[in-house]
Amino acid sequence: MRRLWGRLSSVNVQKAVWGLEELGLPYERVEAGGAFGRVRDPDYVAMNPNGLVPVLEEDGFVLWESNAILRHLARGHEAHGLWPGDPRAAALTDQWLDWQATRFTPATRDAFWQTVRTPADRRDQATIDRSVAASEECAAILDAHLMGRAYMVGERFTVADIAVAAATHRWLHLDVPRIERPALRAWYARVRERPAASVALPPLS
């Protein structure tokens, strides 16, 4: 039995859902976090002492951290090609997974929270501006990397595309001014057409 804990409004849960959907694996998603609560319940904390989502359960095996979940799923189902077989391509995939978690998503976080989850009369424009500036730095890195490339690593779709596209989905749908990045836009449109993406990426909330 495979169970994924977490609400779909979480970018980290979106990544895990996208991975599961790409692989065609059966799973049950249990709402948790945010308005759904549960993450401070003793049984949940026993699974993830951080009290965060997502958490993946597989027949008694428990795993948290969304990119660890992506790696686990992709490496466990190598025939699908979400994890590269070539060691250097695998290292580059790790690089982009880490970059998404440590640079891109943190850069967009304040702009997201301020414009999506904070009432208009309580927003801090200076905080939004700093977040947008940091996000633009990341978007510029992505745009330069994706020029002439169909995917993040090599010639096929991998979990690097899942992680970075989930963060890009959030960035491109924020109500903030943005510099147009043609290569980034084209890549996002390409991966967004995948059936699994339509399940994993709802409107921002």
Backbone hydrogen bonds, N-H to C=O, Kabsch-Sander energy under -0.5 kcal/mol:
donor,donor_aa,acceptor,acceptor_aa,energy
3,R,57,E,-2.5
4,L,28,E,-3.2
5,W,3,R,-0.5
5,W,55,V,-3.1
6,G,30,V,-3.1
7,R,32,A,-1.4
10,S,7,R,-1.5
14,Q,10,S,-2.4
15,K,11,V,-1.6
16,A,12,N,-1.5
17,V,13,V,-2.8
18,W,14,Q,-2.6
19,G,15,K,-2.3
20,L,16,A,-2.4
21,E,17,V,-2.8
22,E,18,W,-2.6
23,L,19,G,-1.8
24,G,20,L,-0.7
24,G,21,E,-0.7
25,L,20,L,-2.0
28,E,2,R,-2.0
30,V,4,L,-2.9
30,V,28,E,-0.5
31,E,29,R,-0.5
33,G,37,G,-3.1
36,F,33,G,-2.0
37,G,34,G,-1.4
41,D,38,R,-1.7
44,Y,41,D,-0.6
45,V,41,D,-2.8
46,A,42,P,-1.8
47,M,43,D,-0.7
47,M,44,Y,-1.0
48,N,44,Y,-2.9
51,G,48,N,-2.0
55,V,5,W,-1.3
56,L,63,L,-3.1
57,E,3,R,-3.1
58,E,61,F,-2.8
59,D,1,M,-1.9
61,F,58,E,-2.3
63,L,56,L,-2.4
65,E,54,P,-0.8
69,I,65,E,-2.1
70,L,66,S,-2.3
71,R,67,N,-2.4
72,H,68,A,-2.6
73,L,69,I,-2.7
74,A,70,L,-2.7
75,R,71,R,-2.8
76,G,72,H,-1.7
77,H,73,L,-0.6
77,H,74,A,-0.8
78,E,75,R,-0.6
80,H,77,H,-1.8
81,G,78,E,-1.8
90,A,86,D,-2.6
91,A,87,P,-2.2
92,L,88,R,-2.3
93,T,89,A,-2.0
94,D,90,A,-2.3
95,Q,91,A,-2.3
96,W,92,L,-2.2
97,L,93,T,-2.2
98,D,94,D,-2.6
99,W,95,Q,-2.4
100,Q,96,W,-2.4
101,A,97,L,-1.8
102,T,98,D,-2.6
103,R,99,W,-2.6
104,F,99,W,-1.8
105,T,100,Q,-2.4
107,A,103,R,-1.6
108,T,104,F,-1.7
109,R,105,T,-1.2
110,D,106,P,-0.6
112,F,108,T,-2.4
113,W,109,R,-2.8
114,Q,110,D,-2.7
115,T,111,A,-2.2
116,V,112,F,-2.5
117,R,112,F,-0.8
117,R,113,W,-0.8
122,R,119,P,-2.3
123,R,120,A,-1.1
125,Q,123,R,-0.7
128,I,124,D,-2.1
129,D,125,Q,-2.9
130,R,126,A,-2.2
131,S,127,T,-2.1
132,V,128,I,-2.8
133,A,129,D,-2.4
134,A,130,R,-2.1
135,S,131,S,-2.4
136,E,132,V,-2.5
137,E,133,A,-1.5
138,C,134,A,-1.5
139,A,135,S,-2.8
140,A,136,E,-2.4
141,I,137,E,-1.7
142,L,138,C,-2.4
143,D,139,A,-2.8
144,A,140,A,-2.3
145,H,141,I,-2.2
146,L,142,L,-2.5
147,M,143,D,-0.7
147,M,144,A,-0.6
149,R,146,L,-2.3
151,Y,154,G,-0.6
156,R,153,V,-0.8
159,V,82,L,-2.2
161,D,158,T,-0.8
162,I,158,T,-1.3
163,A,159,V,-2.5
164,V,160,A,-2.2
165,A,161,D,-2.5
166,A,162,I,-2.2
167,A,163,A,-1.6
168,T,164,V,-2.4
169,H,165,A,-2.8
170,R,166,A,-1.4
171,W,167,A,-2.1
172,L,168,T,-3.1
173,H,169,H,-0.9
173,H,170,R,-0.6
174,L,171,W,-1.2
176,V,174,L,-1.9
185,R,181,R,-2.7
186,A,182,P,-2.5
187,W,183,A,-2.3
188,Y,184,L,-2.7
189,A,185,R,-2.6
190,R,186,A,-1.9
191,V,187,W,-2.5
192,R,188,Y,-2.4
193,E,189,A,-0.8
193,E,190,R,-0.7
194,R,191,V,-1.4
197,A,194,R,-1.1
198,S,194,R,-1.1
199,V,195,P,-0.8
199,V,196,A,-0.5
200,A,196,A,-1.9
201,L,197,A,-2.3
